[in-house]
Amino acid sequence: MRKALFYLAFSGLAFTSLSTFAAGDSEQCKSIRLADLGWADNAANNGVTMALAESLGYAPSKTLVAVPIALGSIQADKLDAFLDYWSPSLDPTVMPLVKEGKLLKQQPPNMTGAKYTLAVPTYLADQGLHSFQDLAKFKDQLGGKIYGIEPGSGGNSSLKKMIEKNLYGLGNFTLVESSEAAMRLEVSRAIARKRPIVFLGWAPHPMNLEFKMTYLSGGDEVFGPDYGAATVYTVTAPDYAARCPNAAKLISNMRFDTDMESEIMVGVLDKKDPVMLAKEWIKRNPAWLEKWLGGVTTFDGKDAMSASRAYFGI
C-alpha cells in the first residue's frame, strides 16, 4: 500500500514538474507590452507581432509614447519591447543605454534595406534641388523650413544638430516638429499647390507610392551613406529572456522587410486596425510563420505552428 501511495505521489510530482516545464511562460509574461511611436512602419511591425502573439495565446498591447519614454519604460519594466530602433539615426539615443547595460539591442536586426533622409517633391528636384548642398540656395522658396516628425525622434535630432552646426550652410533654417501624420499632411498640401517643401522621408513607407518624391543626396554626414541607408533593430530589457523566455524568443524571431511593411502601412494610413491588417497579410503569406515561430511554443507550451495556422485559418 505504501509503495502504491509513493508511486502515485511520485507520479503526481513528475506530472506537475513536466507540466511546469512544458508551459511556455509564467502568467506575468502573458501581456506582451510594445512601444508604439505613432509611426506607420511601427504600427505595421507591432501589428504583425501582436497578431502572432494573439495566435499563441498571449494578450499583447501597445502604448503610444515618444522614443525617450519608450526606452525609459522598458528599463522600468513598464514595456517589454521596442521594434523600431532605426540605426544610425537613433544611435545617439539608444546606444549609450545599451553600453551601460540598461537595454539590450537584439541581434540580428529585424529589417535591412530601409533608408532615411531628406526628400523633396520631384518637381522641386527638377528645378535643381538635388542635394543637401543645394538647400541653402532654395532657402527663400522653402521659407527656411525643414519639416520633421515628432520631437525626440532620431531624424529630428540629427536635423537639429545639422542646423546647430551650420552644416551645408543651413544654420538659419528652422526644423518644424509635429508628427508623422502632420508632416505628411503638410507635404500633401504643398504638392497639391506645387509649393516648395523639404521633409524627412523614409522607406518603407507608402509616401513613396503616394508622392512623386526625390531623396536628396549628399547628406552622408547627417544620415549616413546611400541616402541614409538604415538598419532596424529590436530593443528589450537585458533580462527579458530570463523572465519570459518564450515571449522573448518570439520577439527576437521577428523579421520584416520593406515590401511587407509598405503593404500593411497603406491600410494603417487609411486608419485601419494594424492587427487586422497583419492578420490578413499573414493569411496571404503563411511561409513567414516558419521564420517567426522557430523555437517558440504557445503561451501554455503547445505547438506554435499548429496553433497559429488554426488561428489564421491557413
C-alpha positions as CSV (number, residue, x, y, z in Angstrom):
1,M,0.0,0.0,0.0
2,R,2.8,2.4,0.9
3,K,4.6,1.6,-2.3
4,A,1.4,2.3,-4.3
5,L,0.9,5.7,-2.5
6,F,4.6,6.5,-3.0
7,Y,4.2,5.7,-6.7
8,L,1.1,7.9,-7.1
9,A,2.7,10.7,-5.2
10,F,5.9,10.5,-7.3
11,S,3.9,10.2,-10.5
12,G,1.9,13.3,-9.5
13,L,5.1,15.3,-8.7
14,A,6.6,14.2,-12.0
15,F,3.5,15.2,-13.9
16,T,3.4,18.6,-12.2
17,S,7.1,19.1,-13.0
18,L,6.7,18.1,-16.6
19,S,3.6,20.4,-16.9
20,T,5.5,23.3,-15.4
21,F,8.4,22.6,-17.8
22,A,6.1,22.4,-20.8
23,A,4.4,25.7,-20.0
24,G,5.7,28.5,-22.3
25,D,5.8,31.4,-19.8
26,S,4.6,32.5,-16.4
27,E,1.3,34.4,-16.1
28,Q,3.1,37.7,-15.7
29,C,4.5,37.3,-19.2
30,K,1.2,36.9,-20.9
31,S,0.8,40.6,-21.7
32,I,3.5,41.4,-24.2
33,R,3.7,45.2,-24.0
34,L,5.1,47.0,-27.0
35,A,6.1,50.6,-27.5
36,D,4.1,52.5,-30.2
37,L,5.9,55.6,-31.6
38,G,2.9,56.6,-33.7
39,W,4.9,55.8,-36.9
40,A,3.2,53.9,-39.6
41,D,6.0,51.4,-40.0
42,N,6.0,50.9,-36.2
43,A,2.2,50.3,-36.4
44,A,2.9,47.7,-39.1
45,N,5.6,45.7,-37.2
46,N,3.7,46.0,-34.0
47,G,0.6,44.7,-35.8
48,V,2.3,41.6,-37.1
49,T,3.9,40.9,-33.7
50,M,0.6,41.3,-31.9
51,A,-1.3,39.1,-34.3
52,L,1.3,36.4,-33.9
53,A,1.3,36.8,-30.1
54,E,-2.5,36.5,-30.0
55,S,-2.3,33.3,-32.1
56,L,-0.1,31.8,-29.4
57,G,-2.5,32.7,-26.5
58,Y,-0.7,35.9,-25.4
59,A,-2.5,39.2,-24.6
60,P,-0.3,41.8,-26.4
61,S,-0.8,45.5,-26.0
62,K,0.9,48.7,-27.2
63,T,1.3,52.1,-25.6
64,L,1.8,55.3,-27.6
65,V,5.0,57.0,-26.3
66,A,7.9,59.1,-27.6
67,V,11.3,57.5,-28.0
68,P,12.8,58.6,-24.7
69,I,9.8,57.5,-22.8
70,A,9.7,54.1,-24.6
71,L,13.3,53.4,-23.7
72,G,12.7,54.5,-20.1
73,S,9.6,52.4,-19.8
74,I,11.5,49.3,-20.9
75,Q,14.1,49.9,-18.3
76,A,11.4,50.4,-15.7
77,D,9.6,47.1,-16.7
78,K,6.5,49.1,-17.9
79,L,7.1,48.0,-21.5
80,D,8.7,44.9,-22.9
81,A,10.0,45.7,-26.4
82,F,10.5,48.4,-29.0
83,L,10.6,47.1,-32.5
84,D,11.6,50.2,-34.4
85,Y,15.1,51.3,-33.4
86,W,16.4,52.8,-36.7
87,S,20.1,52.8,-36.8
88,P,22.1,55.1,-37.3
89,S,19.5,57.8,-36.7
90,L,18.6,56.6,-33.2
91,D,22.1,55.5,-32.2
92,P,22.9,58.6,-30.1
93,T,19.7,58.0,-28.1
94,V,19.9,54.2,-27.8
95,M,23.5,53.1,-27.8
96,P,24.6,54.9,-24.5
97,L,21.9,52.9,-22.7
98,V,23.0,49.7,-24.5
99,K,26.6,50.2,-23.5
100,E,25.6,50.9,-19.9
101,G,23.7,47.5,-19.8
102,K,20.3,49.2,-19.4
103,L,18.9,48.0,-22.7
104,L,19.6,45.0,-25.0
105,K,19.9,45.6,-28.7
106,Q,18.7,42.4,-30.3
107,Q,20.9,40.7,-33.0
108,P,20.5,40.2,-35.9
109,P,18.4,43.3,-37.0
110,N,14.7,42.8,-37.7
111,M,14.9,44.6,-41.0
112,T,17.5,45.7,-43.5
113,G,17.2,47.7,-46.8
114,A,15.5,50.8,-45.2
115,K,16.5,54.4,-45.8
116,Y,16.0,57.6,-44.0
117,T,16.9,61.2,-45.2
118,L,15.5,64.4,-46.5
119,A,13.4,64.5,-49.6
120,V,11.6,67.0,-51.8
121,P,8.8,66.7,-54.4
122,T,10.2,65.7,-57.7
123,Y,9.1,69.0,-59.3
124,L,11.4,70.7,-56.9
125,A,14.3,68.4,-57.8
126,D,13.6,69.2,-61.5
127,Q,14.2,72.9,-60.6
128,G,17.7,72.0,-59.3
129,L,17.3,70.9,-55.7
130,H,19.1,67.6,-55.7
131,S,21.3,67.5,-52.6
132,F,21.8,68.8,-49.1
133,Q,24.3,71.2,-50.6
134,D,21.6,72.8,-52.7
135,L,19.2,73.6,-49.8
136,A,20.7,76.9,-48.8
137,K,20.2,78.2,-52.4
138,F,16.5,77.4,-52.0
139,K,16.0,79.0,-48.6
140,D,13.6,81.7,-49.6
141,Q,11.4,79.3,-51.7
142,L,11.4,76.9,-48.7
143,G,10.6,79.6,-46.2
144,G,13.7,78.5,-44.3
145,K,11.8,75.4,-43.0
146,I,12.5,71.7,-42.9
147,Y,9.6,69.5,-41.9
148,G,10.4,66.7,-39.5
149,I,8.3,64.4,-37.4
150,E,7.7,64.2,-33.6
151,P,10.1,65.7,-31.0
152,G,12.7,63.2,-29.7
153,S,12.8,61.1,-32.9
154,G,16.3,60.2,-34.2
155,G,15.7,62.0,-37.5
156,N,14.7,65.2,-35.8
157,S,17.7,65.0,-33.5
158,S,20.1,64.6,-36.5
159,L,18.4,67.6,-38.3
160,K,18.7,69.8,-35.2
161,K,22.4,69.1,-34.9
162,M,22.8,69.8,-38.6
163,I,21.2,73.2,-38.1
164,E,23.2,73.9,-34.9
165,K,26.5,73.2,-36.6
166,N,25.5,75.1,-39.7
167,L,26.2,72.1,-41.9
168,Y,25.7,72.8,-45.6
169,G,25.0,76.4,-44.7
170,L,21.7,75.6,-43.0
171,G,22.2,77.4,-39.7
172,N,19.4,79.8,-40.4
173,F,16.9,77.1,-41.2
174,T,14.1,76.1,-38.7
175,L,13.0,72.5,-38.0
176,V,9.3,72.1,-37.9
177,E,8.5,69.4,-35.4
178,S,5.0,67.8,-35.3
179,S,4.2,64.2,-36.1
180,E,4.5,61.8,-39.0
181,A,0.8,62.3,-39.9
182,A,1.0,66.1,-39.6
183,M,4.2,66.2,-41.8
184,R,2.6,64.0,-44.5
185,L,-0.5,66.3,-44.5
186,E,1.8,69.4,-44.9
187,V,3.6,67.6,-47.8
188,S,0.4,66.6,-49.4
189,R,-0.9,70.2,-49.3
190,A,2.4,71.6,-50.7
191,I,2.3,69.1,-53.6
192,A,-1.3,69.9,-54.4
193,R,-0.2,73.6,-54.8
194,K,3.2,72.9,-56.4
195,R,4.7,74.7,-53.4
196,P,8.4,74.1,-52.5
197,I,8.9,71.9,-49.4
198,V,11.7,69.7,-47.9
199,F,10.8,67.0,-45.5
200,L,12.0,63.9,-43.7
201,G,11.4,60.9,-45.9
202,W,12.0,57.2,-45.5
203,A,11.3,53.7,-46.8
204,P,9.4,51.5,-46.1
205,H,6.5,53.9,-46.2
206,P,3.5,54.4,-48.5
207,M,4.6,58.1,-49.0
208,N,6.9,56.6,-51.7
209,L,3.8,55.5,-53.6
210,E,1.6,58.5,-52.6
211,F,4.1,61.2,-53.6
212,K,6.3,61.8,-56.6
213,M,9.3,62.5,-54.4
214,T,13.1,62.6,-54.7
215,Y,15.6,61.8,-51.9
216,L,18.4,64.3,-51.6
217,S,22.0,63.1,-52.0
218,G,25.0,64.4,-50.1
219,G,23.6,64.0,-46.6
220,D,26.1,61.4,-45.5
221,E,27.4,63.5,-42.6
222,V,23.9,63.6,-41.1
223,F,22.2,60.4,-42.1
224,G,25.0,58.2,-43.4
225,P,25.7,57.0,-46.9
226,D,23.4,55.6,-49.6
227,Y,20.6,58.0,-48.9
228,G,20.6,57.3,-45.2
229,A,20.6,53.5,-45.5
230,A,19.2,52.2,-42.3
231,T,19.1,49.0,-40.3
232,V,16.2,48.4,-37.9
233,Y,16.6,46.6,-34.5
234,T,14.5,45.4,-31.7
235,V,15.2,46.6,-28.1
236,T,14.3,44.9,-24.9
237,A,15.4,44.8,-21.3
238,P,18.6,42.8,-20.8
239,D,16.8,40.3,-18.5
240,Y,13.6,39.9,-20.6
241,A,14.7,36.4,-21.9
242,A,15.3,35.2,-18.4
243,R,12.0,36.4,-17.1
244,C,9.8,35.5,-20.1
245,P,11.8,33.1,-22.3
246,N,9.1,32.1,-24.7
247,A,7.7,35.6,-25.3
248,A,11.3,36.9,-25.6
249,K,12.1,34.2,-28.2
250,L,9.1,35.3,-30.3
251,I,10.2,38.9,-30.1
252,S,13.7,38.0,-31.1
253,N,12.4,36.0,-34.0
254,M,10.5,38.9,-35.5
255,R,11.7,39.8,-39.0
256,F,10.2,42.2,-41.5
257,D,11.0,43.5,-45.0
258,T,10.3,46.8,-46.7
259,D,7.7,45.4,-49.1
260,M,5.7,43.7,-46.3
261,E,5.7,46.9,-44.2
262,S,4.7,49.1,-47.0
263,E,1.8,46.9,-48.0
264,I,0.5,46.9,-44.4
265,M,1.2,50.6,-44.0
266,V,-1.2,51.5,-46.8
267,G,-4.0,50.3,-44.6
268,V,-2.5,51.9,-41.5
269,L,-2.6,55.3,-43.1
270,D,-6.3,54.7,-44.0
271,K,-6.9,54.3,-40.3
272,K,-7.5,50.6,-40.4
273,D,-6.6,48.4,-37.4
274,P,-2.9,47.3,-37.8
275,V,-3.6,43.9,-36.1
276,M,-6.4,43.1,-38.5
277,L,-4.2,44.2,-41.5
278,A,-1.4,42.0,-40.2
279,K,-3.7,39.0,-39.9
280,E,-4.9,39.4,-43.5
281,W,-1.3,39.7,-44.6
282,I,-0.1,36.6,-42.7
283,K,-3.0,34.6,-44.2
284,R,-1.8,35.6,-47.7
285,N,1.8,34.9,-46.8
286,P,1.9,31.8,-44.5
287,A,5.5,30.9,-45.3
288,W,6.7,33.7,-42.9
289,L,5.4,31.6,-40.0
290,E,8.5,29.4,-40.3
291,K,10.7,32.3,-39.7
292,W,8.8,33.7,-36.7
293,L,7.9,30.6,-34.8
294,G,11.1,28.6,-34.7
295,G,11.8,27.6,-31.1
296,V,8.6,29.1,-29.9
297,T,5.5,27.5,-28.2
298,T,2.1,28.8,-27.4
299,F,1.7,30.5,-24.0
300,D,0.7,27.3,-22.4
301,G,3.5,25.2,-24.0
302,K,1.8,23.7,-27.0
303,D,2.8,23.5,-30.7
304,A,3.1,27.1,-32.0
305,M,2.7,26.3,-35.7
306,S,-0.5,24.3,-35.3
307,A,-2.0,27.0,-33.1
308,S,-1.1,29.8,-35.4
309,R,-2.3,28.1,-38.6
310,A,-5.6,27.3,-36.9
311,Y,-5.9,30.9,-35.6
312,F,-5.2,32.5,-39.0
313,G,-7.3,29.9,-40.9
314,I,-4.4,28.7,-43.0
